[in-house]
Amino acid sequence: MSNSETNQTKSGFLALVSKLCLDEKLPIRFLYKTVPEHLNDTGWRMYSGYEDNEYLANELANMLPVPVAKICEMDASLTELVSYNAGTVWERTPEQQQWQRVHDFKIPSANVDVNITNDVNKFNSEVL
């Protein structure tokens, strides 16, 4: 692990973890770090690998905020990985216990609907 991959400012203490890993006790086999969404968020998203698109689309119902320290207690192999920067993706298959770095996964980003204008009158009419 190089210092350039772990030297971001650390903030937050929570990861979003799939309920399949918590309720069904499935192991975490896929994780990525996105830009944190709030002060308590580390940006880590952790999955079993069995989540389908419908499951992933309902994040509020199917993902739980869990302290990263608690997740690392449950699976010590995550301890080194959670020190990596945003943009990092890891996976392990059921046949192997070693984590492999993933370079071809596009990390999802939140959809933010923002209107940008340089027209002061239009801006004022939308804001006020």
C-alpha positions as CSV (number, residue, x, y, z in Angstrom):
1,M,0.0,0.0,0.0
2,S,1.5,3.3,-1.0
3,N,1.0,6.5,1.0
4,S,-0.5,8.2,-2.0
5,E,-3.4,5.8,-1.9
6,T,-4.2,6.3,1.7
7,N,-3.3,9.9,2.5
8,Q,-6.7,11.5,2.1
9,T,-8.2,13.4,5.0
10,K,-10.1,10.8,7.0
11,S,-13.5,11.8,8.3
12,G,-16.7,9.9,9.3
13,F,-17.0,6.5,10.8
14,L,-20.0,4.9,9.0
15,A,-20.1,2.7,6.0
16,L,-23.3,1.7,4.1
17,V,-23.6,-2.1,4.2
18,S,-26.0,-4.3,2.4
19,K,-28.7,-5.9,4.6
20,L,-27.8,-9.2,2.9
21,C,-24.4,-9.1,4.8
22,L,-26.1,-8.2,8.1
23,D,-29.5,-9.9,8.1
24,E,-28.6,-12.9,6.0
25,K,-25.0,-13.1,7.4
26,L,-23.5,-13.3,3.9
27,P,-19.8,-12.3,3.7
28,I,-18.8,-9.0,2.2
29,R,-17.3,-9.7,-1.2
30,F,-17.5,-6.4,-2.9
31,L,-16.7,-2.9,-1.7
32,Y,-15.9,0.5,-3.0
33,K,-15.2,4.0,-1.6
34,T,-17.1,6.9,-3.0
35,V,-16.9,10.6,-2.0
36,P,-18.6,10.8,1.5
37,E,-22.1,12.2,1.5
38,H,-22.0,13.7,5.0
39,L,-19.7,14.2,8.0
40,N,-20.3,10.8,9.5
41,D,-19.9,9.0,6.1
42,T,-16.6,7.3,5.2
43,G,-17.8,6.8,1.6
44,W,-17.5,3.0,1.9
45,R,-20.2,0.9,0.4
46,M,-20.1,-2.9,1.1
47,Y,-22.0,-5.7,-0.6
48,S,-22.3,-9.5,-0.6
49,G,-22.3,-9.6,-4.4
50,Y,-25.7,-11.2,-4.6
51,E,-27.6,-7.9,-4.7
52,D,-29.6,-7.4,-8.0
53,N,-30.3,-4.0,-9.7
54,E,-33.7,-3.8,-8.0
55,Y,-32.2,-4.4,-4.6
56,L,-29.4,-1.8,-5.3
57,A,-32.0,0.8,-6.5
58,N,-33.7,0.8,-3.1
59,E,-30.7,1.9,-1.0
60,L,-32.8,3.4,1.8
61,A,-34.5,0.0,2.5
62,N,-31.6,-2.3,1.7
63,M,-28.5,-0.6,3.0
64,L,-27.7,0.2,6.7
65,P,-25.2,2.6,8.2
66,V,-22.7,0.6,10.3
67,P,-19.6,1.8,12.1
68,V,-16.5,0.8,10.0
69,A,-14.8,-0.4,13.2
70,K,-17.7,-2.8,13.8
71,I,-17.5,-4.2,10.3
72,C,-13.8,-4.7,10.7
73,E,-14.4,-6.6,13.9
74,M,-16.8,-8.9,12.0
75,D,-14.3,-9.4,9.1
76,A,-10.6,-8.5,9.9
77,S,-9.6,-8.7,6.3
78,L,-11.3,-5.4,5.7
79,T,-9.1,-3.5,8.2
80,E,-6.3,-2.6,5.7
81,L,-8.7,-2.0,2.8
82,V,-10.8,0.7,4.6
83,S,-7.7,3.0,4.8
84,Y,-7.7,3.5,1.0
85,N,-8.9,6.6,-0.7
86,A,-12.2,7.3,-2.6
87,G,-12.2,5.6,-6.0
88,T,-10.9,2.3,-4.6
89,V,-12.8,-0.9,-5.4
90,W,-12.2,-4.4,-4.0
91,E,-13.7,-7.8,-4.6
92,R,-13.1,-11.5,-3.6
93,T,-14.9,-14.5,-5.1
94,P,-16.4,-17.3,-3.0
95,E,-13.4,-19.5,-4.2
96,Q,-10.8,-17.2,-2.7
97,Q,-10.1,-15.4,0.5
98,Q,-7.7,-12.8,-0.9
99,W,-9.0,-9.4,-1.9
100,Q,-8.4,-8.3,-5.5
101,R,-8.3,-4.7,-6.6
102,V,-10.8,-3.8,-9.3
103,H,-10.0,-1.2,-11.9
104,D,-12.9,-1.5,-14.4
105,F,-15.9,-0.7,-12.1
106,K,-17.6,2.6,-12.5
107,I,-18.5,3.8,-9.0
108,P,-22.1,5.2,-9.0
109,S,-22.6,8.8,-8.1
110,A,-25.6,10.5,-6.7
111,N,-27.8,12.2,-9.2
112,V,-28.1,15.9,-8.4
113,D,-30.4,18.0,-10.4
114,V,-28.9,21.5,-10.6
115,N,-29.8,24.3,-13.0
116,I,-26.9,26.6,-13.8
117,T,-27.4,30.0,-15.3
118,N,-25.5,33.2,-15.8
119,D,-28.8,35.1,-16.2
120,V,-29.3,37.1,-13.0
121,N,-33.0,37.6,-13.6
122,K,-33.6,33.9,-14.3
123,F,-31.6,33.0,-11.2
124,N,-33.6,35.5,-9.0
125,S,-36.9,34.2,-10.3
126,E,-36.0,30.6,-9.6
127,V,-34.6,31.3,-6.1
128,L,-37.2,33.7,-4.9
